[in-house]
Amino acid sequence: MSRKMVEQRLIEGSGRMKRLHEELHVANEQLEHFAHEAEDERVRALVSETPAAEREHREATKHAVAMRRHRDEIHAEIARLEQSQNDLLDQLAVDS
C-alpha cells in the first residue's frame, strides 16, 4: 500500500476513533441510568411482591443488559481499530 493510502487510512481511522469514544461516553451514561433503573425496579419488586412489579424489573434488567452489550461492542470495536491503526503505523515506519 502506498504511503499516501496509509496516511489516508490513518486519518480516517482517527476520525472513526473519535466518534467511537463519543459513542462510548454516551453508552456509559445510558448504561448507568438503566442499571440504576433496574436496581430500583428490583427493590420495588421485592417490596411489593406483585407480578406487575416483577415484570417491570425484568424489563428494566433487559434494557440494562442490552446497553451493557452495546457498550461492550463499542469497546471491542475501539480495540480492533486501535490494532488496525498500530498496524498501519508499523507499515508506515517500515516504508520510511
C-alpha positions in Angstrom: 0.0 0.0 0.0 1.3 3.4 -0.9 2.4 5.9 1.8 -0.4 8.2 0.8 -3.0 5.5 1.2 -1.7 4.5 4.6 -1.8 8.1 5.7 -5.4 8.5 4.4 -6.4 5.3 6.3 -4.8 6.6 9.5 -6.7 9.9 9.2 -10.0 8.1 8.6 -9.3 5.8 11.5 -8.6 8.7 13.8 -11.9 10.3 12.9 -13.7 6.9 13.5 -11.9 6.5 16.8 -13.1 10.0 18.0 -16.7 9.1 17.1 -16.4 5.7 18.9 -15.1 7.4 22.0 -18.0 9.8 21.9 -20.4 7.0 21.4 -18.8 5.1 24.3 -19.3 8.1 26.6 -23.0 8.2 25.7 -23.3 4.4 26.2 -21.7 4.6 29.6 -24.1 7.3 30.7 -27.1 5.4 29.4 -25.9 2.1 31.0 -25.5 3.9 34.3 -29.1 5.1 34.0 -30.5 1.7 33.0 -28.6 0.0 35.8 -30.0 2.3 38.4 -33.4 1.9 37.0 -33.1 -1.9 37.0 -32.0 -1.8 40.7 -34.9 0.5 41.6 -37.3 -1.9 39.9 -35.7 -4.9 41.7 -36.3 -3.2 45.1 -39.9 -2.3 44.1 -40.5 -5.9 43.1 -39.1 -7.2 46.4 -41.2 -4.8 48.4 -44.5 -5.1 46.5 -44.3 -8.8 45.6 -46.7 -8.3 42.6 -46.5 -9.8 39.2 -46.5 -6.3 37.6 -43.6 -5.1 39.7 -41.6 -8.3 38.8 -42.4 -7.8 35.1 -41.2 -4.2 35.3 -38.0 -5.4 37.0 -37.4 -8.0 34.2 -37.9 -5.3 31.5 -35.6 -2.8 33.2 -33.0 -5.6 33.6 -33.3 -6.5 29.9 -32.6 -2.8 28.9 -29.5 -2.7 31.2 -28.2 -6.0 29.7 -28.7 -4.7 26.2 -27.0 -1.5 26.9 -24.1 -3.3 28.6 -23.8 -5.5 25.4 -23.8 -2.4 23.2 -21.1 -0.7 25.3 -19.0 -3.9 25.2 -19.4 -3.9 21.4 -18.1 -0.4 21.2 -15.1 -1.3 23.4 -14.4 -4.2 21.1 -14.6 -2.0 18.0 -12.2 0.5 19.6 -9.7 -2.3 20.3 -10.0 -3.5 16.7 -9.5 0.0 15.4 -6.5 0.6 17.7 -4.9 -2.6 16.4 -5.6 -1.6 12.8 -4.1 1.9 13.5 -1.0 0.3 15.1 -0.6 -2.0 12.0 -0.8 1.0 9.7 1.8 2.9 11.8 4.1 -0.1 11.7 3.7 -0.3 7.9 4.4 3.5 7.7 7.6 3.0 9.8 8.8 0.1 7.6 8.2 2.0 4.4 10.2 5.0 5.7 
